[in-house]
Amino acid sequence: MKIVDKTAAIEEHWAKGDVLKDKDGYKALIVQNDSKKYCLMDIDSNNTSNETYSTNNIDVYGNPCSSVEKLYSNYSDKWHKVPSTLILGE
């Protein structure tokens, strides 16, 4: 009998607006910047380096990509989608 670990074979499907978390617990939101590239915008509430959300180079993780698929290809080994609900107005 052969046992196959299928947990490693699960592929996530990322989309604009998804919340991701890395192995260190940092959180990011998949957004499109002013150059129409996709990036992981820092939304970690513990990060006090800035008080606004932005897609400037210092406020995103990694480098922006031309597609969500490319973003997934570059960062899926460190970032994973998490269940989330966006609450506006707090």
Summary of the structure (lengths in Angstrom):
residues: 90
radius of gyration: 14.7
end to end distance: 54.6
largest distance: 55.8
contacts: 187
relative contact order: 0.24
helix: 16%
strand: 27%
